[in-house]
Amino acid sequence: MKSNRFQGRLCLSDRIALVITMVLVGVGLFSSFARATETTNRVVAIGGSITETVYALGEQDQLVARDTTSIYPPEAMDLPDVGYIRQLSPEGVLSVGPNLIVSEAGAGPAEAVALLREASIPFIEASRTYTREGVVDKILLVGEAMGVPEKAKKLADQVDADLRKVETEVAKLKTEPRRVLFILSTQGGRIMASGTGTSANAIIAMAGGQNAVTEFEGYKPVTAEAIAATRPDVILMMDRGGNHSTTNAELSAMPALQTTPAVQNEAIVRMNGLLLLGFGPRIAEAVQTLHQAIYGDT
């Protein structure tokens, strides 16, 4: 108990000193390994799309840890988990002895990221851009950071070509865009939906749909009256599985959704969250899968 109270009183400078000490210890622990593989990075990947990109580049041997959102490919789960991207512990990240950290935008908390930067370990952060160009730039950034720019260029070109092909097919759609309501959660009976400026908003548009909620930015709770006014044709959710998933029956029983065309027509679509919202190397698959789910064979 005393050690916990003492840790809670550490000021920023004390924590920086502690982190630097951990880095030095880590260097000592891994010095023999480093001498044997001088050209190999010890990379911590923060963010599911970053880890996925590393594997797509075939550079997974450079990884020493990943964050909780990095669940694809399945073998990534064998790596040590340093925590959730927005709740990182600098001590946990540094305990694996990295010499490079590559992260999606939005890592936090801010104090933890500041401490990691103070540790003099390169901290490379991808920008948050939900476009084809943004995905390409992310791949090139990861490849450059890991010392394989040629492999990254090849992967980026392939992803770009695949997505352009899907975009061409989506553009052939002759029906009116269907209104899609993305529901992030229904915890406590309150519907948290996506407005504009989100990855959900972007993927819906890329798949040829129209976001049903445009009155606000980000993810916010939505009233029953507001949802009724949006009249969504399709409800889109992440496929969480297990006890965290809201069933179709539970959704249909919610007063806010009962009268919507989506519920009445049983147009409820679920997709893997990382595939749907990750904007990683599988972006073409995500757009094609969502387009098919929204429009079928039309």
C-alpha positions as CSV (number, residue, x, y, z in Angstrom):
1,M,0.0,0.0,0.0
2,K,2.8,2.4,0.8
3,S,4.5,1.9,-2.5
4,N,1.2,2.7,-4.3
5,R,0.8,5.9,-2.4
6,F,4.4,6.9,-3.1
7,Q,3.9,6.2,-6.8
8,G,0.8,8.4,-6.9
9,R,2.9,11.3,-5.6
10,L,5.6,11.1,-8.2
11,C,6.0,14.3,-10.1
12,L,6.6,14.5,-13.8
13,S,10.4,14.9,-13.5
14,D,10.5,11.9,-11.1
15,R,8.6,9.8,-13.6
16,I,10.9,10.8,-16.4
17,A,13.9,9.8,-14.3
18,L,12.2,6.4,-13.6
19,V,11.4,5.8,-17.2
20,I,14.9,6.7,-18.3
21,T,16.2,4.3,-15.7
22,M,14.0,1.6,-17.1
23,V,15.3,2.2,-20.6
24,L,18.9,1.8,-19.3
25,V,18.0,-1.4,-17.6
26,G,16.2,-2.6,-20.7
27,V,19.3,-1.8,-22.8
28,G,21.4,-3.9,-20.4
29,L,18.9,-6.8,-20.5
30,F,18.8,-6.8,-24.3
31,S,22.3,-5.9,-25.1
32,S,23.4,-9.3,-26.1
33,F,20.4,-9.7,-28.3
34,A,21.1,-6.3,-29.9
35,R,24.6,-7.2,-30.7
36,A,23.5,-10.4,-32.4
37,T,20.9,-8.5,-34.5
38,E,22.2,-5.0,-34.9
39,T,20.0,-4.3,-38.0
40,T,16.8,-5.4,-36.4
41,N,14.4,-3.0,-34.6
42,R,12.6,-3.9,-31.4
43,V,9.3,-2.3,-32.3
44,V,6.2,-1.7,-30.2
45,A,3.1,-1.3,-32.5
46,I,0.3,0.8,-31.0
47,G,-3.0,0.5,-32.9
48,G,-4.6,-2.3,-34.8
49,S,-3.9,-0.9,-38.3
50,I,-0.2,-0.4,-37.5
51,T,0.3,-4.0,-36.3
52,E,-1.7,-5.3,-39.3
53,T,0.5,-3.2,-41.6
54,V,3.7,-4.6,-40.1
55,Y,2.4,-8.2,-40.7
56,A,1.4,-7.3,-44.2
57,L,4.9,-6.1,-44.8
58,G,6.3,-9.4,-43.5
59,E,8.2,-7.6,-40.8
60,Q,6.5,-9.1,-37.8
61,D,9.9,-10.4,-36.5
62,Q,10.7,-6.9,-35.6
63,L,7.8,-6.7,-33.2
64,V,8.3,-7.1,-29.4
65,A,4.8,-6.0,-28.3
66,R,1.5,-4.6,-29.4
67,D,-1.5,-2.8,-27.9
68,T,-4.8,-4.3,-27.0
69,T,-6.5,-3.2,-30.2
70,S,-4.0,-5.2,-32.3
71,I,-5.9,-8.4,-32.8
72,Y,-5.2,-9.1,-36.5
73,P,-3.7,-11.3,-37.7
74,P,-4.5,-13.8,-35.0
75,E,-0.8,-14.6,-34.4
76,A,-0.3,-11.0,-33.2
77,M,-2.2,-12.0,-30.1
78,D,0.9,-14.0,-29.1
79,L,2.9,-10.8,-28.6
80,P,3.0,-9.1,-25.1
81,D,0.1,-6.6,-24.7
82,V,1.2,-3.2,-23.4
83,G,-2.4,-1.9,-22.9
84,Y,-5.1,0.0,-24.6
85,I,-3.9,2.7,-27.1
86,R,-5.6,5.5,-25.1
87,Q,-4.6,4.2,-21.7
88,L,-0.9,3.4,-22.1
89,S,1.5,3.0,-19.2
90,P,5.0,4.2,-20.2
91,E,6.5,1.7,-17.7
92,G,4.7,-1.2,-19.4
93,V,5.8,-0.1,-22.9
94,L,9.4,0.4,-21.9
95,S,9.5,-2.9,-20.0
96,V,9.8,-4.8,-23.3
97,G,13.0,-2.9,-24.3
98,P,11.9,-1.2,-27.5
99,N,14.0,1.0,-29.7
100,L,11.1,2.1,-31.9
101,I,7.4,2.9,-31.2
102,V,5.0,3.2,-34.1
103,S,1.5,4.4,-33.3
104,E,-1.8,5.4,-34.7
105,A,-2.9,8.9,-34.0
106,G,-4.7,9.4,-30.7
107,A,-2.4,7.4,-28.3
108,G,-2.6,8.5,-24.7
109,P,-2.9,9.7,-22.1
110,A,-0.9,12.7,-23.1
111,E,1.4,12.4,-20.0
112,A,2.3,8.8,-21.0
113,V,3.1,9.8,-24.5
114,A,5.2,12.7,-23.3
115,L,7.2,10.4,-21.0
116,L,7.8,7.9,-23.8
117,R,9.1,10.8,-26.0
118,E,11.3,11.9,-23.1
119,A,12.9,8.4,-23.1
120,S,14.6,9.3,-26.4
121,I,13.0,6.4,-28.2
122,P,11.7,7.3,-31.7
123,F,7.9,7.6,-31.4
124,I,6.4,7.6,-34.9
125,E,2.8,8.6,-35.2
126,A,0.6,8.1,-38.2
127,S,-1.9,10.9,-39.0
128,R,-5.7,10.3,-38.7
129,T,-6.9,10.5,-42.3
130,Y,-9.8,8.3,-43.3
131,T,-9.2,8.2,-47.1
132,R,-7.5,6.0,-49.6
133,E,-4.6,8.4,-49.6
134,G,-4.4,8.2,-45.8
135,V,-4.1,4.4,-45.9
136,V,-1.4,4.6,-48.5
137,D,0.5,7.2,-46.5
138,K,0.2,5.1,-43.3
139,I,1.7,2.1,-45.1
140,L,4.6,4.1,-46.4
141,L,5.2,5.7,-43.0
142,V,5.4,2.3,-41.3
143,G,7.7,0.9,-43.9
144,E,10.0,3.9,-43.7
145,A,10.1,3.7,-39.9
146,M,11.0,0.0,-40.0
147,G,13.6,0.3,-42.7
148,V,11.7,-1.4,-45.6
149,P,10.5,1.5,-47.8
150,E,10.6,-0.7,-51.0
151,K,8.4,-3.3,-49.5
152,A,6.0,-0.6,-48.2
153,K,5.9,1.0,-51.7
154,K,4.9,-2.4,-53.2
155,L,2.2,-3.0,-50.6
156,A,0.9,0.6,-50.8
157,D,0.6,0.3,-54.6
158,Q,-1.3,-2.9,-54.3
159,V,-3.7,-1.6,-51.7
160,D,-4.2,1.6,-53.7
161,A,-5.0,-0.4,-56.9
162,D,-7.4,-2.8,-55.0
163,L,-9.3,0.1,-53.4
164,R,-9.5,2.0,-56.7
165,K,-11.1,-1.1,-58.3
166,V,-13.7,-1.3,-55.5
167,E,-14.4,2.4,-55.8
168,T,-15.1,2.0,-59.5
169,E,-17.6,-0.7,-58.7
170,V,-19.3,1.4,-56.0
171,A,-19.6,4.3,-58.3
172,K,-21.7,2.2,-60.7
173,L,-24.5,2.2,-58.1
174,K,-27.7,3.5,-59.7
175,T,-30.0,3.5,-56.6
176,E,-30.4,6.3,-54.1
177,P,-27.8,6.1,-51.3
178,R,-29.1,4.2,-48.3
179,R,-29.1,5.9,-45.0
180,V,-26.8,4.1,-42.5
181,L,-26.9,4.5,-38.8
182,F,-23.6,3.4,-37.1
183,I,-24.2,2.5,-33.5
184,L,-21.1,2.4,-31.4
185,S,-22.8,1.1,-28.2
186,T,-26.2,0.7,-26.5
187,Q,-24.9,0.6,-23.0
188,G,-27.6,1.4,-20.4
189,G,-30.2,1.6,-23.2
190,R,-28.5,4.8,-24.5
191,I,-27.6,4.7,-28.2
192,M,-24.2,6.1,-29.0
193,A,-24.0,6.9,-32.7
194,S,-21.5,8.2,-35.2
195,G,-21.8,11.7,-36.6
196,T,-19.4,13.2,-39.1
197,G,-15.6,13.2,-39.0
198,T,-15.2,9.5,-37.8
199,S,-13.9,6.4,-39.4
200,A,-17.4,5.0,-39.4
201,N,-18.7,8.1,-41.4
202,A,-15.8,7.7,-43.9
203,I,-16.3,3.9,-44.5
204,I,-20.0,4.4,-45.0
205,A,-19.4,7.0,-47.6
206,M,-16.7,4.9,-49.3
207,A,-19.2,2.0,-49.5
208,G,-21.8,4.1,-51.2
209,G,-24.0,4.8,-48.2
210,Q,-25.0,8.0,-46.5
211,N,-24.5,8.6,-42.8
212,A,-27.9,9.0,-41.2
213,V,-26.5,11.3,-38.6
214,T,-24.8,14.5,-39.7
215,E,-25.8,17.0,-37.0
216,F,-22.7,16.6,-34.9
217,E,-19.1,15.4,-35.2
218,G,-17.7,12.3,-33.4
219,Y,-19.6,9.8,-31.4
220,K,-22.4,11.0,-29.1
221,P,-25.5,9.8,-27.5
222,V,-28.6,10.2,-29.7
223,T,-32.2,10.7,-28.4
224,A,-35.0,8.5,-29.6
225,E,-36.6,11.5,-31.3
226,A,-33.4,12.2,-33.3
227,I,-33.1,8.6,-34.4
228,A,-36.7,8.5,-35.5
229,A,-36.1,11.6,-37.6
230,T,-33.1,10.1,-39.3
231,R,-35.1,7.1,-40.6
232,P,-32.1,4.8,-41.2
233,D,-32.4,2.2,-43.9
234,V,-29.5,0.2,-42.4
235,I,-28.1,-0.2,-38.9
236,L,-24.4,-0.9,-38.8
237,M,-22.5,-2.2,-35.7
238,M,-19.2,-3.8,-34.8
239,D,-19.5,-7.6,-34.3
240,R,-18.3,-7.7,-30.8
241,G,-19.4,-11.2,-29.9
242,G,-19.8,-12.7,-26.5
243,N,-21.6,-10.9,-23.7
244,H,-20.7,-7.4,-25.1
245,S,-22.9,-7.8,-28.2
246,T,-26.4,-6.4,-28.4
247,T,-28.6,-8.9,-30.2
248,N,-30.9,-8.1,-33.1
249,A,-33.9,-8.8,-30.9
250,E,-32.6,-6.4,-28.2
251,L,-32.1,-3.7,-30.9
252,S,-35.5,-4.3,-32.3
253,A,-37.1,-3.9,-28.9
254,M,-35.6,-0.4,-28.3
255,P,-38.3,2.2,-28.7
256,A,-35.9,4.5,-30.5
257,L,-35.3,1.9,-33.2
258,Q,-38.6,0.0,-33.4
259,T,-40.2,2.2,-36.1
260,T,-37.1,2.7,-38.3
261,P,-37.0,1.1,-41.8
262,A,-33.8,-0.7,-40.7
263,V,-35.5,-2.6,-38.0
264,Q,-38.7,-3.2,-39.9
265,N,-36.7,-4.6,-42.8
266,E,-34.3,-6.5,-40.6
267,A,-31.4,-4.6,-42.2
268,I,-28.9,-4.9,-39.4
269,V,-25.3,-5.3,-40.5
270,R,-22.4,-6.4,-38.2
271,M,-18.7,-6.4,-39.2
272,N,-15.4,-7.0,-37.5
273,G,-14.5,-3.7,-35.8
274,L,-10.8,-3.6,-36.9
275,L,-11.7,-4.5,-40.5
276,L,-14.5,-2.0,-40.6
277,L,-12.9,1.0,-38.9
278,G,-9.2,0.3,-39.0
279,F,-8.3,1.8,-42.3
280,G,-5.4,-0.6,-42.7
281,P,-4.2,-2.8,-45.6
282,R,-7.6,-4.6,-45.8
283,I,-9.4,-1.4,-46.6
284,A,-10.6,-2.6,-50.0
285,E,-12.0,-5.8,-48.5
286,A,-13.8,-3.6,-45.8
287,V,-15.4,-1.3,-48.4
288,Q,-16.5,-4.2,-50.7
289,T,-17.9,-6.2,-47.8
290,L,-19.9,-3.2,-46.4
291,H,-21.1,-2.2,-49.9
292,Q,-22.4,-5.8,-50.4
293,A,-24.0,-5.8,-47.0
294,I,-25.8,-2.5,-47.6
295,Y,-27.0,-3.1,-51.2
296,G,-26.8,-6.8,-51.8
297,D,-26.8,-7.6,-55.5
298,T,-28.4,-4.3,-56.6
